[in-house]
Amino acid sequence: EGAPKNWQLKADESESVLGTKMHALLAQLQTANEVEKVVQQAIQKGSFAAEEQAQLSQSLQALVLHPQLAPFYQAGLDVLNERSLLVPGQKQRIPDRVVLENNTAHILDYKTGKALPQHKKQVDDYATVLQNMGYQIGHRYLVYLGQTLHLVANWKRS
């Protein structure tokens, strides 16, 4: 789903292509201990080539075990991956990952490429919708995917 059939990783593959592949896998991932299973299933479905398994698994493990992000990939959490937030009269919004803890919503949004100001605005929009639904906003993370992870966390909301 979402990923073209038989994507091949090249040694010089761009950051954004790797990020796009990771993004597709993260949509399926609930907890850190599911990384291998999710990658295996994607390969079996033909979404990725078997040669990509090591790199994709390694990149996903780095993300789900990252000290700031690991708490949001533990078992037993209420996780909403790629779920629409509907607001009457507005376009739907689909955050990549919302983790609900009691009455608190933590927002993680995955990006590829360069960090842009509108990325923060997009997450702030998700936060506003969730607040209007009665949630307190906990952590907000922009997670830039690629060969190395880059995090932007908990900026001042405009």
C-alpha positions in Angstrom: 0.0 0.0 0.0 1.3 3.4 -0.9 4.7 2.1 -2.1 5.3 1.1 -5.7 6.0 -2.6 -6.4 9.6 -3.8 -6.2 11.4 -0.6 -5.2 15.1 -1.1 -5.4 17.5 0.7 -3.0 20.5 2.1 -4.8 23.8 2.9 -3.1 23.3 6.6 -4.0 19.6 6.6 -3.4 18.2 10.0 -2.3 17.3 10.7 1.2 13.7 11.4 0.3 13.2 8.0 -1.4 14.4 6.2 1.7 12.3 8.5 3.8 9.2 7.7 1.7 9.8 4.0 2.1 10.2 4.4 5.9 7.0 6.5 6.0 5.0 3.7 4.3 6.3 1.2 6.9 5.7 3.5 9.8 2.0 3.7 8.9 1.8 -0.1 9.6 3.9 0.0 12.9 2.2 0.1 16.3 5.2 -0.8 18.6 9.0 -1.0 18.4 9.0 -4.9 18.6 7.0 -5.1 15.3 9.7 -3.6 13.1 10.9 -6.9 11.6 7.4 -8.2 11.1 6.3 -5.1 9.3 9.4 -5.1 7.0 8.9 -8.8 6.3 5.2 -8.3 5.4 6.1 -5.5 3.0 8.7 -7.7 1.3 6.3 -10.6 1.0 3.6 -8.3 -0.5 6.2 -7.2 -3.1 6.3 -3.6 -1.8 10.1 -3.8 -1.3 12.9 -6.0 -2.5 14.4 -8.5 -0.2 17.8 -6.7 -0.5 16.3 -3.7 1.2 15.4 -5.6 4.4 18.6 -4.8 6.3 18.6 -1.1 5.6 14.9 -0.5 6.2 15.0 -2.5 9.4 18.1 -0.7 10.6 16.6 2.7 9.8 13.3 1.9 11.5 15.0 0.5 14.6 17.0 3.7 14.9 13.8 5.7 14.9 11.7 3.5 17.3 14.7 3.2 19.7 15.6 6.9 19.6 15.7 8.1 23.2 13.1 10.9 22.6 10.8 8.7 20.4 11.0 5.3 22.0 8.3 6.1 24.6 5.8 6.5 21.7 6.5 3.0 20.3 6.0 1.0 23.5 3.4 -1.8 23.8 0.1 -0.9 25.4 -0.4 2.6 24.0 -3.4 3.9 22.2 -2.0 4.7 18.8 -3.7 6.3 15.8 -1.6 5.9 12.6 -2.8 7.9 9.6 -6.2 8.5 11.0 -8.3 11.4 9.7 -9.2 14.3 12.0 -12.5 15.6 10.6 -13.6 19.1 11.2 -17.0 20.2 9.8 -16.5 22.7 6.9 -12.7 22.1 6.7 -10.5 19.7 4.8 -9.6 16.5 6.6 -6.3 16.3 8.4 -4.3 13.1 8.7 -1.4 13.2 11.2 1.1 10.3 10.8 1.0 9.2 14.4 -1.0 10.3 17.4 -0.4 8.6 20.7 -3.1 9.0 23.3 -2.3 8.8 26.9 -5.3 9.4 29.2 -6.4 12.9 28.1 -3.1 13.8 26.4 -2.3 13.6 22.7 1.3 13.3 21.5 1.8 14.1 17.8 4.5 12.6 15.5 4.7 13.7 11.9 7.2 12.1 9.5 8.7 14.2 6.7 11.3 13.8 4.0 13.5 16.4 2.5 14.3 19.8 4.0 12.7 21.2 7.1 10.1 23.9 6.1 8.2 26.3 8.3 4.8 25.0 7.0 5.7 21.6 8.6 5.4 23.1 12.1 2.2 24.9 11.1 0.8 21.6 9.9 1.5 19.9 13.2 0.2 22.9 15.1 -3.1 22.6 13.0 -3.3 18.9 14.2 -2.8 20.1 17.7 -5.5 22.7 17.5 -8.0 20.1 16.2 -7.1 17.7 18.9 -7.4 20.4 21.6 -10.9 21.2 20.2 -11.7 17.5 20.6 -10.8 17.9 24.3 -7.3 16.6 24.4 -4.3 18.2 26.1 -1.3 18.4 23.8 1.8 16.7 25.0 4.8 16.3 22.8 4.9 17.5 19.2 7.6 16.0 16.9 8.6 16.5 13.3 10.7 13.5 12.4 12.7 14.0 9.2 13.5 10.6 7.7 16.5 9.5 5.7 20.0 8.2 6.2 20.1 10.0 9.5 17.1 11.1 11.7 16.5 14.7 12.4 14.1 15.8 15.1 12.3 19.0 15.7 10.4 19.0 19.0 8.0 21.1 21.0 8.5 24.5 19.3 6.6 27.6 20.4 3.2 27.6 18.8 2.3 30.7 16.8 
